[in-house]
């Protein structure tokens, strides 16, 4: 099933998006870092979050956040990948390592 990523706001290095996949909707953000060409990627769903690898799963676990961590440089790349890490809270919701980001978005919505 295809997804849509619609830009909703741009302020300097921060870009906000609405991400839709089927009946599910989430908020995504891309924060371009000033040096090195990297970006911080987040997708916020109702019951969990997707993060780029710059975030640490142990920190998300300590914050009690159902989260999946991805090794991706862009949101588009992230949405096609499987996670490199899941928090125990994400696993408790049914998240599994073989699920793609879009499948996890559906689960966390």
Long-range contacts (C-beta under 8 A, 24 or more apart in sequence): 1-102, 3-79, 3-102, 5-75, 5-76, 17-75, 19-43, 19-75, 19-105, 21-102, 21-105, 21-106, 22-106, 24-105, 24-106, 24-109, 25-109, 26-105, 26-108, 26-109, 28-75, 30-74, 30-75, 38-73, 39-73, 39-74, 41-70, 41-72, 41-74, 41-75, 41-78, 43-75, 43-78, 43-101, 43-105, 45-105, 45-108, 45-109, 46-108, 46-109, 47-93, 47-107, 47-108, 47-109, 48-89, 48-90, 48-93, 48-95, 48-104, 48-107, 48-108, 49-108, 50-78, 50-83, 50-101, 50-104, 50-105, 50-108, 52-78, 53-84, 57-85, 57-86, 57-87, 60-87, 60-89, 61-87, 61-88, 61-89, 64-89, 65-89, 66-90, 66-92, 66-93, 66-95, 66-108, 68-95, 68-99, 68-101, 68-104, 70-101, 79-105
